[in-house]
């Protein structure tokens, strides 16, 4: 089986090799400071005894699992600490497929491209359900697509790439569809701290043995390199997930878990609100520039991505390279996210140069 290198890495390499200054609005790496308590935790950890630098418990540090369980209202035994949210999603999708209820994974279109990639890697097959112009997912369309072969429905809210947030009623209906087909709803909630309009609803609000919630701290604490995520499984599904996690990773970073725990305990809500305020300002700045050139775009309710369509400039990889060479702005081609947004480009608003990027786009397309 062969796996194609994700377009993300190809675009980043092309931008890095360009013979001009390029503003990166490709990667979802937050550019703001992590919590002070996160740095404090890492400094404190450096002075611990040598045994602290050995393997962590495979399922994660007990104190961190307890903190997450308390915050999310679940049993600590349901929580597995993972190597970022990426591994959490991998474990959840693997657990869905190994139940032998079918080999189909229902995904949205547009879609975060790692979900179909993981589906292929795990031997499943993808079926895509189109979202509307705002990125909202119609549960009726999901119900129509679901069948006895459906192993999982994978959703991401707040959403990458559209910025949509699914309302509580949508989440409830998706859980119900999973229950009807003895499938699993996998709800990736890694952007939950970037709810820009107060609409976020977690799948944990719906009591069910047919939903798995994944999350992490890479985005919310601006620490994509620390690699601490988690998955919350139903009681009857967690044991096999633990075994797979142990075989794949043994455990994730012990210093990172320690620092994240310190940050969870010590960071005030104002930290997250400041970051949301920053993103709201960037969304306004960026979309004002898109308005000036008559572009069509999605206004994110959450996360920090904007999808845009420019007349006569479809979102192909070739045009993404052109934008790098001719405008000095590196976005992501819409074709990376599925068929429905092939005409679009996606931009990540996580650079202090977002105003300059907006000006370059306005000049280029104006």
BELBEL-V354489 format. One record per backbone hydrogen bond with DSSP energy under -0.5 kcal/mol. NH is the residue of the N-H (numbers start at 1). CO is the residue of the C=O. E is the energy in kcal/mol with one decimal. If there is no record, write none. Layout:
<<NH	CO	E> <NH	CO	E>>
This chain:
<<9	6	-1.0> <10	6	-1.1> <11	7	-2.8> <12	8	-2.4> <13	9	-2.1> <14	10	-2.1> <15	11	-2.6> <16	12	-2.3> <17	13	-1.9> <18	15	-0.9> <23	328	-2.8> <24	22	-0.6> <25	23	-0.8> <25	330	-2.3> <29	27	-0.5> <30	28	-0.8> <38	35	-1.0> <39	35	-1.5> <40	36	-2.4> <41	37	-2.1> <42	38	-1.9> <43	39	-2.4> <44	40	-2.6> <45	41	-2.2> <46	42	-1.6> <47	43	-0.5> <47	44	-1.2> <48	45	-2.0> <52	49	-2.1> <53	50	-2.0> <54	51	-1.2> <60	57	-1.8> <65	61	-2.5> <66	62	-2.6> <67	63	-2.1> <68	64	-2.5> <69	65	-2.7> <70	66	-2.4> <71	67	-2.1> <72	68	-2.5> <73	69	-1.0> <74	69	-2.0> <78	75	-2.1> <79	76	-1.5> <80	231	-2.2> <81	59	-2.8> <82	229	-2.2> <84	82	-2.1> <87	83	-0.9> <88	84	-1.3> <89	85	-2.6> <90	86	-1.9> <91	87	-2.9> <92	88	-2.2> <93	89	-2.7> <94	90	-2.5> <95	91	-2.3> <96	92	-1.8> <97	93	-2.1> <98	94	-2.3> <99	96	-0.8> <100	97	-1.4> <104	149	-2.6> <105	125	-2.9> <106	104	-0.5> <106	152	-3.0> <107	105	-0.5> <107	127	-2.9> <109	129	-1.8> <110	337	-0.7> <111	337	-2.7> <113	111	-0.5> <115	112	-2.1> <116	112	-0.5> <117	113	-1.6> <118	114	-2.5> <119	115	-2.3> <120	116	-2.3> <121	117	-2.2> <122	118	-2.2> <123	120	-1.6> <124	119	-2.7> <125	103	-2.7> <127	105	-2.2> <129	107	-2.8> <130	128	-0.5> <131	109	-2.3> <132	136	-2.6> <135	132	-2.1> <138	136	-0.5> <139	137	-0.7> <141	138	-0.9> <142	138	-1.5> <143	139	-2.9> <144	140	-2.1> <145	141	-1.6> <146	142	-2.0> <150	147	-1.7> <151	104	-3.2> <151	149	-0.6> <152	104	-1.4> <153	184	-2.5> <154	106	-2.6> <155	153	-0.6> <155	186	-2.7> <157	188	-1.5> <158	164	-0.6> <159	164	-2.3> <161	159	-0.5> <163	159	-1.9> <170	167	-0.5> <171	167	-1.9> <172	168	-2.6> <173	169	-2.2> <174	170	-2.3> <175	171	-2.3> <176	172	-2.1> <177	173	-2.2> <178	174	-2.2> <179	175	-2.4> <180	176	-2.5> <181	177	-1.5> <182	179	-1.3> <183	178	-3.1> <184	151	-1.6> <185	210	-2.9> <186	153	-3.0> <186	184	-0.6> <187	185	-0.7> <187	212	-2.9> <188	155	-3.0> <188	186	-0.7> <189	187	-0.7> <189	214	-2.8> <192	189	-1.9> <194	191	-2.3> <195	192	-0.6> <196	194	-1.0> <196	301	-1.8> <197	301	-0.8> <205	202	-1.6> <206	203	-1.7> <207	205	-0.6> <208	206	-0.5> <212	185	-3.0> <213	232	-1.8> <214	187	-2.4> <215	230	-2.4> <217	228	-2.0> <221	217	-1.9> <222	219	-0.9> <223	217	-0.5> <223	218	-1.9> <226	223	-1.8> <227	223	-0.7> <229	82	-2.3> <230	215	-2.8> <231	80	-2.1> <232	213	-2.9> <233	78	-2.3> <233	231	-0.6> <237	234	-1.9> <238	234	-0.9> <238	235	-0.6> <241	237	-1.0> <242	238	-2.3> <243	239	-1.9> <244	240	-2.4> <245	241	-2.5> <246	242	-2.4> <247	243	-2.2> <248	244	-2.4> <249	245	-2.9> <250	245	-0.9> <250	246	-1.1> <251	249	-3.2> <257	253	-1.7> <258	254	-2.3> <259	255	-2.5> <260	256	-2.6> <261	257	-2.5> <262	258	-2.0> <263	259	-2.3> <264	260	-2.8> <265	261	-2.0> <266	262	-1.8> <267	263	-2.3> <271	268	-1.7> <272	268	-0.6> <273	269	-2.0> <274	270	-2.4> <275	271	-1.4> <276	272	-2.0> <277	273	-2.7> <278	274	-2.2> <279	275	-2.1> <280	276	-2.5> <281	277	-2.0> <282	278	-2.0> <283	279	-2.9> <284	280	-2.0> <285	281	-2.4> <286	282	-2.8> <287	283	-2.7> <288	284	-2.0> <289	285	-1.3> <290	286	-1.7> <291	287	-2.6> <292	288	-1.8> <293	289	-0.8> <293	290	-0.7> <294	291	-1.5> <295	290	-2.5> <296	309	-2.1> <298	307	-2.3> <300	298	-0.7> <301	163	-2.1> <302	163	-1.7> <303	191	-0.6> <303	194	-1.5> <306	347	-2.4> <308	345	-2.8> <309	296	-3.1> <310	313	-0.6> <313	310	-2.0> <315	342	-0.6> <316	314	-2.1> <320	316	-1.9> <321	317	-2.1> <322	318	-2.0> <323	319	-2.4> <324	320	-1.6> <325	321	-2.6> <326	322	-3.2> <327	323	-1.8> <328	323	-1.0> <328	324	-0.7> <329	323	-1.4> <330	23	-2.6> <331	329	-0.7> <332	346	-2.8> <334	344	-2.1> <335	315	-1.8> <336	333	-1.7> <337	334	-2.1> <338	335	-0.9> <341	338	-0.6> <342	339	-1.3> <344	341	-1.8> <345	308	-2.6> <346	332	-2.7> <347	306	-2.9> <348	25	-2.5> <349	304	-2.7> <349	347	-0.6> <350	348	-1.2> <354	351	-1.2> <357	353	-2.6> <358	354	-2.4> <359	355	-2.2> <360	356	-2.3> <361	357	-2.2> <362	358	-2.5> <363	359	-2.3> <364	360	-2.4> <365	361	-2.7> <366	362	-1.1>>
